[in-house]
């Protein structure tokens, strides 16, 4: 049962998502929380203080330290060596 498993669960994780999930008890293990947050963000009738919308808006912004050239370089290396990795 869930109560027996609780002592084995790690309580360290993503504080923002943990807070969101604790507030919205209706989300189950197979619910798409990110899709629900996106829908809340795009709903014109939604209150601007809605926690789902705030969560989505916060993570929608790409951090300034992200280097897209380095990401592309990693993609290129991965694709170049993918056939060799598959043959190993």
QUIPE-V31766 format. One line per field, one symbol per residue. ss: DSSP state (2 for helix, 1 for strand, 0 for the rest). psi: psi as a letter, one per 40 degrees, with the letter a starting at -180 (. if undefined). Layout:
ss->???
psi->???
//
This chain:
ss->0222222200000022222222200000000022222222220000000022222222220000000222222222222222222220
psi->iddddddehhehbhdddddddddgeehieeigdddddddddehdeiheehddddddddedhhidehhdddddddddddddeddddde.
//
